[in-house]
């Protein structure tokens, strides 16, 4: 069993914002796998899927980004999951728009949702898939930038990377983190 966590902020106010791109990917995945409607559990919304014979839990914390660990930890504990069976989907403004980076461990890199998950799980060895949202324009507060909606052009640019991310997640489930990293972390035109 594996847990895939899509980070974002709950509510319509934050829908389609840069900070919610991890949640957008989780929702895309739920649609692709025709998951049943999510139920409220573990301070979040939880649904299930099966991929390559593996049961997947798809969790959307409803705690707001900076408190995501309050949702992830109870879910991990309840299902007795090892942290290497957890994959966190999140935004990263240090990556160009649409660039993907899958890692098996590392620091939070300033992303407060991931930082809270690391704190609650007590380890940095949490696999994560970062989705680039680009840097804010000069002089703009990063907090305001991540809470802005993507433009139509940005949404168009993200379509292909989000589809590649789905394929990368499928590889993570069926082949493991190393194979998924080798495929997903290469330049888009080499995949």
N, C-alpha and C positions, 0 to 999 in steps of 0.2 A: 504494500500500500504506500502511496505517495501523496503528499500534500502540496498543492500549488496555491500560492497566496498572491492575490492581485492587490497592490497597494493603491490607495486613493482616499479621498474624503467622501463621506456619504452625503446624499441629498442632491437635488436637482441644481442647486446653486453651483456645485462643483463639477457637474457633468461636462464632459468634453474638454476639461482643462488639461494643461500640460502635466500637472501633478497627478492626474488620474490615468495616465496612459497605461500603467500596470494593470489597473482595474479594467480598462478598455480591452486589453489583451485577454484578461481572464474571461470577460463577457464574450469576446469573439470565440474563445475556446469552448465555452459552454454552449454557444450556438452551433459550432462546428460538430460537437459531439452529441448534440441534441439532449442535453442534460435536463432532468426534471427541474421544476421551479425550486429555487433555493429556499431553505428553511432557516429561521433564526436560531443560531446556536453559537456558543463560544464568543459572544459579543460580536457576532458577524453573521453573514449569510453564507450557508454551506450547501453545496450540491455535490453530486457524485457522477463519475463517468468511468468507463472501462476502456483501456487502450492497451493493445498487445497483451491481453489477458491480465493486465495490472489494474487494480482498483485505484482510481484517483479521487481525491477530495479536492474540491475547488472552493477556497475560502476568500471571502471579501470582508475584511474587518470593517466594522461599523463604528469604530472608536475614534475616528479621525486619524490622519496619517501619523502624527507624532506619538500616538499611543497604540500602535499596531500590535506590539508585543502582548498586550492585554487580551487580544483575541487569539493570536498564534499559539502562545504557551498553553492555554487550557486545551486547545485542540490537539497539540502534539502530545500532551500528557494523557489525555483521554484515550487516544489511539495508540499510545506507547510507541511513537515514531522516533527513529534515529534522525538527527538533524540532517544527515546526508540524503534523507528521503523527503526533504522539504525544499521547495523552489520558490523564491520570492521574485515577483515581477514588479519592477519599479522604474521610475523616471530618473534620468541623470542629465543634469544641465552641463556637465563637463564633457559630454559626448555630442558630436554634431547630430542634428535632427535626423532620426532614422537609423543611426549607427547602433548596432547591437553588440553587447559584450556579456558573455556568460562566464562566470567564475564559480569555483567550488568553495571559496573562502576569501577572507580579506576584511579590511576595515569597512566601515559604513561610508567612508568618503564624503561625509557631510550630509548624507541623506538621513533625515531624522526618523523616518518610519523604519528603515533598516536598522538604524542605531538602536531603536527601542526593542526590536525583535532580538538583536544580538544581546542586549542587556537582559531581557527576560529569559532567553535560552542559555545564557552564560557562556557563549562561544561565538567566535567569528567564523567558524567552519560551517556557515550556512550558504548553500548554493543560491546564487542570485543571477537573474537576467536583467541587465540594465538596458533601458531603451533611451537613446539620446533624444533630448528635446532642445539642444542648443543653448547658447548663452543669451542672457538678456541684453538688450541694446545698452550701449554706454549710458550710465547715469540712472538706469532703472533699478529699483530695488528687486533683488532676486525673489523675495517672498511674493511680491506683486506679480512678477513674471510667471512663476509656476502656477499661479491661480487664475491666469488668463486662459481663455479658450483658444484652441488652435485655430488658425486661419483656415479658410477653405484650401488654399494652396498647401499649407503644412499638412492638413489631413490627407490630401492627395499624395504627398511625398511619403507619408507613413504607411500607406496601404501595402506596398510590397514588403517593407521590413517587418510589418506585423504578421504577414503570411509566412515569411521566413522564420520568424520567431515561433510560430506554431509548429513548423517542421522541426525546429531545434528542440522544442519541448518534447515532441514525439520521439526524437532521437535520445533525449535525456531519459525518457521513460523506458525505451526498449533497449538502448545500447550503453547507457551510463554517461556520466558527466564528461569523461575524457573525449569520447567519440563526438558527443554533442558540441563540446567546446571546439574541437578540431574543425568541425563543419561550420558552425555558426560564427565563429570569431574571424573567419577569413573574409577578405573583401567581398562585397555583394556580387560582383561580377565573376567571382571564382567559385561560388556555391553551385 
